[in-house]
């Protein structure tokens, strides 16, 4: 493990009977960066997080976090990492302050340091007004913020976030993104699992696409999008005749195979060229008298990436829990 690598996984294998959750997973995350672990339900993302945070034993391979072996140095490693899972792990019967104070006590910070840290985090996550309220009265966004605050009580050098914004409204999600960016600016390394490509777009320095327990593609968001054809020109035309004419007119602009839904007269043309190309496409269609009902240019979505790289969409697979992973 190089000094500049905060997380290293080599050939990790984890099986649950006949179910293979991790199938030779390799992963390297440099210090002070955000790695987005992207993949469909059941791909092995949560299993990887559980292994790297010492919560789950693996069958073979090697893993080290913050310079420590996740098996041999598990006790020491737990002092240096933070984890916020898919579901807020907070005690609903306690107040926000009591939750954070309790975490500090569990980390043996001491009575006063635990209280001071709790107040500091409540202020940072805009929860001061709710500090003395029972968590069962918190909104979903407030619970997620409190859960992330709890993961930061011990000031971890490596933070694991397992789909931290799932279920949040857009405003709460943006607020969570701001917090994550602040942490990394302060030197924290983050491993972020997500099904939202826009989340990885905003946050991740590098993205690893995982499917069936192994990394099948890695790169920046733009690099991964380029693998699925860059941009898409999408049209809905009036008739079957217009579909055929669209194929002929826009064929020279396509950088990959044009796809057509004959029933809806929907045409998707993989292209590269941005807004200028859209103008050119409209000109060509007009010249051939194609009746266009709708037209637009868009970049690949999460499902575009999944469909190309994995052969199925993000929601086609069972969750890891359903698969035993």
PAGU-292437 format. One record per residue (C-alpha): residue number from 1; residue in three letters; y, z negated, x negated. Coordinates in steps of 0.5 Angstrom, whole numbers, padded with zeros to 4 digits, m for minus. Layout:
residues N
PT   seq   type   north      up    east
PT   NUM    ala       Y       Z       X
...
***
This chain:
residues 325
PT   seq   type   north      up    east
PT     1    unk    0000    0000    0000
PT     2    unk    0007    0002   m0003
PT     3    unk    0012   m0003   m0003
PT     4    unk    0016    0002    0002
PT     5    unk    0011    0002    0007
PT     6    unk    0011   m0004    0012
PT     7    unk    0005   m0001    0016
PT     8    unk   m0001    0002    0014
PT     9    unk   m0007    0004    0017
PT    10    unk   m0013    0008    0014
PT    11    unk   m0019    0010    0018
PT    12    unk   m0019    0005    0023
PT    13    unk   m0025    0005    0028
PT    14    unk   m0026    0001    0034
PT    15    unk   m0031    0001    0040
PT    16    unk   m0033   m0002    0046
PT    17    unk   m0040    0000    0047
PT    18    unk   m0040    0007    0048
PT    19    unk   m0032    0008    0049
PT    20    unk   m0029    0010    0042
PT    21    unk   m0022    0007    0043
PT    22    unk   m0020    0008    0036
PT    23    unk   m0023    0014    0032
PT    24    unk   m0021    0014    0025
PT    25    unk   m0013    0012    0026
PT    26    unk   m0009    0013    0020
PT    27    unk   m0002    0011    0020
PT    28    unk    0004    0010    0015
PT    29    unk    0011    0007    0017
PT    30    unk    0016    0006    0012
PT    31    unk    0020    0000    0012
PT    32    unk    0027    0000    0016
PT    33    unk    0025    0005    0021
PT    34    unk    0022    0006    0028
PT    35    unk    0015    0010    0029
PT    36    unk    0014    0012    0036
PT    37    unk    0007    0012    0038
PT    38    unk    0006    0017    0043
PT    39    unk    0000    0019    0047
PT    40    unk   m0003    0019    0054
PT    41    unk   m0006    0013    0058
PT    42    unk   m0012    0011    0055
PT    43    unk   m0011    0015    0048
PT    44    unk   m0011    0008    0044
PT    45    unk   m0004    0006    0043
PT    46    unk   m0005   m0001    0046
PT    47    unk   m0011   m0002    0042
PT    48    unk   m0008    0000    0035
PT    49    unk   m0002   m0005    0037
PT    50    unk   m0007   m0010    0038
PT    51    unk   m0011   m0009    0032
PT    52    unk   m0004   m0009    0028
PT    53    unk   m0002   m0015    0031
PT    54    unk   m0009   m0019    0029
PT    55    unk   m0010   m0020    0036
PT    56    unk   m0016   m0015    0036
PT    57    unk   m0022   m0014    0031
PT    58    unk   m0023   m0007    0029
PT    59    unk   m0030   m0004    0027
PT    60    unk   m0028   m0001    0020
PT    61    unk   m0022    0002    0016
PT    62    unk   m0017   m0002    0013
PT    63    unk   m0010   m0004    0016
PT    64    unk   m0004   m0008    0012
PT    65    unk    0003   m0010    0015
PT    66    unk    0009   m0013    0011
PT    67    unk    0004   m0013    0005
PT    68    unk   m0001   m0017    0008
PT    69    unk   m0008   m0015    0010
PT    70    unk   m0009   m0016    0018
PT    71    unk   m0016   m0019    0017
PT    72    unk   m0015   m0023    0011
PT    73    unk   m0008   m0026    0012
PT    74    unk   m0008   m0026    0019
PT    75    unk   m0005   m0033    0019
PT    76    unk    0001   m0031    0015
PT    77    unk    0002   m0025    0018
PT    78    unk    0003   m0028    0025
PT    79    unk    0009   m0031    0022
PT    80    unk    0012   m0025    0020
PT    81    unk    0011   m0020    0026
PT    82    unk    0014   m0020    0033
PT    83    unk    0010   m0017    0039
PT    84    unk    0013   m0015    0046
PT    85    unk    0007   m0012    0050
PT    86    unk    0007   m0008    0056
PT    87    unk    0008   m0014    0061
PT    88    unk    0013   m0019    0060
PT    89    unk    0009   m0025    0057
PT    90    unk    0014   m0031    0060
PT    91    unk    0013   m0037    0063
PT    92    unk    0015   m0036    0070
PT    93    unk    0016   m0044    0072
PT    94    unk    0020   m0045    0066
PT    95    unk    0028   m0043    0065
PT    96    unk    0030   m0037    0060
PT    97    unk    0032   m0043    0055
PT    98    unk    0026   m0047    0056
PT    99    unk    0022   m0040    0054
PT   100    unk    0025   m0039    0048
PT   101    unk    0025   m0046    0046
PT   102    unk    0018   m0047    0047
PT   103    unk    0017   m0040    0043
PT   104    unk    0021   m0043    0037
PT   105    unk    0017   m0050    0037
PT   106    unk    0010   m0046    0037
PT   107    unk    0013   m0043    0031
PT   108    unk    0015   m0050    0028
PT   109    unk    0022   m0048    0027
PT   110    unk    0024   m0055    0029
PT   111    unk    0027   m0058    0035
PT   112    unk    0034   m0057    0034
PT   113    unk    0033   m0050    0030
PT   114    unk    0029   m0048    0036
PT   115    unk    0035   m0050    0041
PT   116    unk    0040   m0046    0037
PT   117    unk    0036   m0040    0036
PT   118    unk    0034   m0040    0044
PT   119    unk    0042   m0040    0045
PT   120    unk    0043   m0035    0040
PT   121    unk    0038   m0030    0043
PT   122    unk    0040   m0032    0050
PT   123    unk    0047   m0029    0048
PT   124    unk    0045   m0023    0045
PT   125    unk    0041   m0021    0051
PT   126    unk    0046   m0022    0056
PT   127    unk    0042   m0028    0059
PT   128    unk    0047   m0034    0058
PT   129    unk    0049   m0034    0066
PT   130    unk    0041   m0034    0067
PT   131    unk    0039   m0039    0062
PT   132    unk    0038   m0045    0066
PT   133    unk    0034   m0041    0072
PT   134    unk    0027   m0041    0073
PT   135    unk    0024   m0034    0070
PT   136    unk    0021   m0033    0077
PT   137    unk    0028   m0031    0080
PT   138    unk    0029   m0026    0074
PT   139    unk    0029   m0019    0075
PT   140    unk    0025   m0014    0072
PT   141    unk    0030   m0012    0067
PT   142    unk    0032   m0019    0065
PT   143    unk    0024   m0021    0064
PT   144    unk    0024   m0015    0059
PT   145    unk    0030   m0018    0056
PT   146    unk    0027   m0025    0055
PT   147    unk    0020   m0022    0053
PT   148    unk    0024   m0018    0047
PT   149    unk    0028   m0024    0046
PT   150    unk    0022   m0029    0045
PT   151    unk    0019   m0023    0040
PT   152    unk    0025   m0024    0036
PT   153    unk    0025   m0032    0036
PT   154    unk    0022   m0032    0029
PT   155    unk    0026   m0026    0026
PT   156    unk    0020   m0022    0025
PT   157    unk    0021   m0017    0019
PT   158    unk    0016   m0012    0023
PT   159    unk    0017   m0011    0031
PT   160    unk    0011   m0008    0035
PT   161    unk    0014   m0006    0042
PT   162    unk    0008   m0003    0047
PT   163    unk    0012    0001    0052
PT   164    unk    0018   m0004    0053
PT   165    unk    0022    0000    0058
PT   166    unk    0016    0002    0063
PT   167    unk    0018    0000    0070
PT   168    unk    0026   m0001    0068
PT   169    unk    0031    0002    0071
PT   170    unk    0036    0007    0067
PT   171    unk    0041    0002    0066
PT   172    unk    0036   m0003    0063
PT   173    unk    0033    0002    0059
PT   174    unk    0039    0004    0056
PT   175    unk    0041   m0003    0054
PT   176    unk    0034   m0004    0051
PT   177    unk    0035    0002    0047
PT   178    unk    0041   m0001    0044
PT   179    unk    0038   m0007    0042
PT   180    unk    0032   m0004    0039
PT   181    unk    0037    0001    0035
PT   182    unk    0041   m0006    0033
PT   183    unk    0035   m0009    0030
PT   184    unk    0033   m0003    0026
PT   185    unk    0040   m0003    0023
PT   186    unk    0039   m0010    0021
PT   187    unk    0033   m0008    0017
PT   188    unk    0027   m0009    0022
PT   189    unk    0021   m0004    0022
PT   190    unk    0019   m0002    0029
PT   191    unk    0013    0001    0032
PT   192    unk    0014    0003    0039
PT   193    unk    0009    0006    0043
PT   194    unk    0011    0010    0049
PT   195    unk    0010    0015    0054
PT   196    unk    0017    0017    0055
PT   197    unk    0019    0023    0050
PT   198    unk    0026    0022    0051
PT   199    unk    0025    0015    0049
PT   200    unk    0022    0017    0042
PT   201    unk    0028    0023    0042
PT   202    unk    0033    0017    0042
PT   203    unk    0030    0012    0038
PT   204    unk    0024    0014    0033
PT   205    unk    0025    0017    0026
PT   206    unk    0018    0020    0026
PT   207    unk    0013    0020    0032
PT   208    unk    0006    0020    0031
PT   209    unk    0002    0023    0037
PT   210    unk   m0005    0020    0039
PT   211    unk   m0010    0022    0043
PT   212    unk   m0018    0019    0043
PT   213    unk   m0016    0014    0038
PT   214    unk   m0013    0019    0033
PT   215    unk   m0007    0022    0030
PT   216    unk   m0007    0029    0032
PT   217    unk    0000    0031    0030
PT   218    unk    0006    0028    0027
PT   219    unk    0013    0029    0025
PT   220    unk    0020    0029    0028
PT   221    unk    0022    0030    0036
PT   222    unk    0024    0037    0034
PT   223    unk    0018    0038    0030
PT   224    unk    0014    0037    0035
PT   225    unk    0017    0040    0040
PT   226    unk    0017    0047    0036
PT   227    unk    0010    0046    0036
PT   228    unk    0010    0047    0044
PT   229    unk    0014    0053    0043
PT   230    unk    0021    0050    0043
PT   231    unk    0025    0052    0049
PT   232    unk    0023    0055    0056
PT   233    unk    0026    0060    0061
PT   234    unk    0024    0058    0068
PT   235    unk    0025    0062    0074
PT   236    unk    0023    0063    0081
PT   237    unk    0024    0070    0084
PT   238    unk    0023    0073    0091
PT   239    unk    0017    0077    0091
PT   240    unk    0011    0079    0087
PT   241    unk    0014    0085    0085
PT   242    unk    0020    0081    0082
PT   243    unk    0015    0077    0078
PT   244    unk    0012    0084    0075
PT   245    unk    0019    0086    0073
PT   246    unk    0021    0079    0070
PT   247    unk    0015    0080    0066
PT   248    unk    0017    0087    0063
PT   249    unk    0024    0085    0063
PT   250    unk    0023    0079    0059
PT   251    unk    0017    0080    0055
PT   252    unk    0021    0082    0049
PT   253    unk    0025    0075    0049
PT   254    unk    0018    0071    0049
PT   255    unk    0016    0068    0043
PT   256    unk    0009    0066    0046
PT   257    unk    0005    0068    0052
PT   258    unk    0009    0068    0059
PT   259    unk    0006    0064    0065
PT   260    unk    0006    0065    0072
PT   261    unk    0005    0062    0078
PT   262    unk    0003    0068    0083
PT   263    unk    0004    0063    0089
PT   264    unk    0010    0061    0088
PT   265    unk    0013    0067    0084
PT   266    unk    0015    0062    0079
PT   267    unk    0015    0064    0071
PT   268    unk    0016    0061    0065
PT   269    unk    0018    0064    0059
PT   270    unk    0017    0061    0052
PT   271    unk    0024    0063    0048
PT   272    unk    0028    0061    0042
PT   273    unk    0036    0062    0042
PT   274    unk    0039    0057    0047
PT   275    unk    0045    0059    0052
PT   276    unk    0046    0066    0049
PT   277    unk    0039    0068    0051
PT   278    unk    0040    0065    0058
PT   279    unk    0046    0070    0058
PT   280    unk    0042    0076    0056
PT   281    unk    0036    0074    0060
PT   282    unk    0040    0074    0066
PT   283    unk    0043    0081    0064
PT   284    unk    0036    0084    0063
PT   285    unk    0034    0082    0070
PT   286    unk    0040    0084    0073
PT   287    unk    0039    0091    0070
PT   288    unk    0032    0091    0073
PT   289    unk    0035    0089    0080
PT   290    unk    0030    0083    0080
PT   291    unk    0032    0078    0085
PT   292    unk    0032    0071    0082
PT   293    unk    0032    0065    0087
PT   294    unk    0033    0060    0081
PT   295    unk    0034    0060    0073
PT   296    unk    0034    0055    0068
PT   297    unk    0033    0054    0060
PT   298    unk    0030    0047    0058
PT   299    unk    0027    0044    0052
PT   300    unk    0020    0042    0052
PT   301    unk    0018    0035    0057
PT   302    unk    0013    0030    0055
PT   303    unk    0008    0033    0059
PT   304    unk    0009    0040    0055
PT   305    unk    0008    0036    0049
PT   306    unk    0002    0033    0051
PT   307    unk   m0001    0039    0055
PT   308    unk   m0001    0043    0048
PT   309    unk   m0003    0038    0043
PT   310    unk   m0008    0034    0048
PT   311    unk   m0010    0039    0053
PT   312    unk   m0008    0035    0059
PT   313    unk   m0002    0032    0062
PT   314    unk    0000    0025    0060
PT   315    unk   m0002    0022    0067
PT   316    unk   m0009    0025    0067
PT   317    unk   m0013    0020    0063
PT   318    unk   m0015    0013    0065
PT   319    unk   m0011    0007    0062
PT   320    unk   m0014    0004    0056
PT   321    unk   m0016   m0002    0060
PT   322    unk   m0019    0002    0065
PT   323    unk   m0023    0005    0059
PT   324    unk   m0025   m0002    0056
PT   325    unk   m0020    0000    0051
***
